[in-house]
């Protein structure tokens, strides 16, 4: 039986799926010297990976479901990811109000004590008990909420996390093909022939990181799955800013679920998520009217300022591919992952990724390398992704203010909001985006809100952006600010 790909196969490994797990696996494998091909049928991060709650977190609520191993793994990853991507990952303090009649205070304190101590927290501040009658985070809340706790997690630009992993993979030799859908896979000798709508390619091994489509892709490879999937839809809404301070909120609801309210891009508040079993298609997902009403009603239990569906400026919905562990309620289904490698006697290997969450993507990729190394000796090189910065992240945690000051010193035509957006998107690569520009005019046409022709060119050239949607909703969130006329003008210029 062949234990490594034939020498004449163009790629050692083909990774199918341009979400966070697929891009993380492609990055790790390319950094170990493998010839990697990454295939994505749409844009990078165009599915579940751009529809998260935008958090790098341990998952406080998972403690209630006894997922101690998953929480610990996630907490360990939290500060590690912050260290390698401090431009797109920032610390965030959360306020958890005590609600009479729900989880007792001793349970909240115990959960937060475990959260502080089981994951090796070092740089993030510990939990504090709050008197919401005098704390800034209490002012937007109804008077009945008197006691609470503040704890730490991190927020992330999820779509940019995906793109930066793909960019690093490409910088290390991987080939990234977007808008290239896999139609069929077949074994030919000791390799895979991968038939796509943009040609046939060959690889010694395949990683199936198709997320919610993992079982569909296995079917296209004539493979059977031993594991079942449960598709759970999570929806979010964005409304005009509900509070002026920098804290986020973690709220409990009477039905046992939780939701977040998070400061979002300065002028907005992000509210979510729902947990609903999903049985439909995966294209053009949006929050249902019922989910929007549910999130508004949840917010209205806590905030003095009423939130209505008419206030929603944007909503998004993503389907989480979770392992079907028999949980009765969607929110109780495990967020853990499983990696399934095809038997050696079947020939060229295919590794399928089941489940997972954005916080554990890097660790999942390391585990994938370990599993594949049984059949691909070149992947036995030591792990490296836990300390190597993602593109633009080669500066110290907490150093974003100094980075922004240096950027505005070099490019004095930047206003504060523009400089903040560039540093939080590109980090030290912001200077590569602006290049030798000495004035706004040097940046070419301004499409609005600081998005110039020069930046658009960078996104097309370096980040696989093709459409206005790619740029406005995944490479940035400028779609929240662009008018329909501005978006149409951008689309016409691409």
C-alpha angles and dihedrals in degrees: 000000000000111000098186135029119274111266093243095057107111093222132034092201135020114198114199114202129051098215126110096282095046094046091045091052092046090051094049094047094046090051089055091056101263121144099241133192118192116198125192124174094211134008122322111273091008093137135038095338093069094042100066129115086260094245137134097202145142094238105247091197092057089070087070089060091049093248091146095148093052092047092049092047090049094048092051089051093047098076092032091059092044088055095052096042109028092153096062098026119063133172115257130192115218127202117214111193119208111241118203113238096021128079108350120244093248089057092050092048092048092048092049091047090055090045090055096047115031098065106051096254110192115152101028118084120251129248120288131195112237136205099212091197089072104021120096091236090060096060097079092045129088115266094250091073104084107148130048148144134239119213137166136253134138134254123218142192092238099192092049090050087059095046093048091052089052091047092052091047090053092046087056093052106276120138113227119200118183126186088032113124123200111232102174141356126204135174116242111184108305096345145060124252106208114199113203135169087255098050143291121297132182132221138168093230139011132216114204103209095153095134111207088009095055094112093045091054091049088055090054087055092048089242128140124225123222092193127070125223129219115202112211121185119219118192132191137188131207119210135173111286113292097190138022102218127086100245124108125212135232109198132192121216128205092246089064096255127118135213139187134230109198134179105252129196094328103283101048146062122221115214125189177278132301125186113213129154108250122215104162137078126303101230125100095000119189135168112272120238087251092054092047091050090048092053092046091050090049092052091048091058089066114021125074090215111074120236120206133179087253089065093060110111095178139002132188136184134198135185116231114210101220130177111259100239095163095258112162096218126048094230090057095056112113120263090203124111141229130203116209119194120195116245116271093235090064092066129233108037128247119191116200124201116215121189127335138145132242095254093060098043095108094049090046089054091052090050089050090054091052092051094046092046088072086072101020110052093187089071092062091092115121119277113264111166096088093073106024111096120237114241109296093011098100096117135084124283107262092021097112094106092056090046091051091048091052091049094051090046090057094040106033092175090073117102120215097263093048093049091048092051093049095048094044090050104038107015110192090357091069088093089056088054093052096035115174096345113144098178141017089262090060089062092065126226115005108221090189141284093036097307104133136181090255093057092045089054090052092050092051094044101041108019105040094245112162109159137042088249090057089054102038100042108024110023086040139354094237087124086083089065105030118099118225089255092052092048091049091051091051092049090050091053096053 
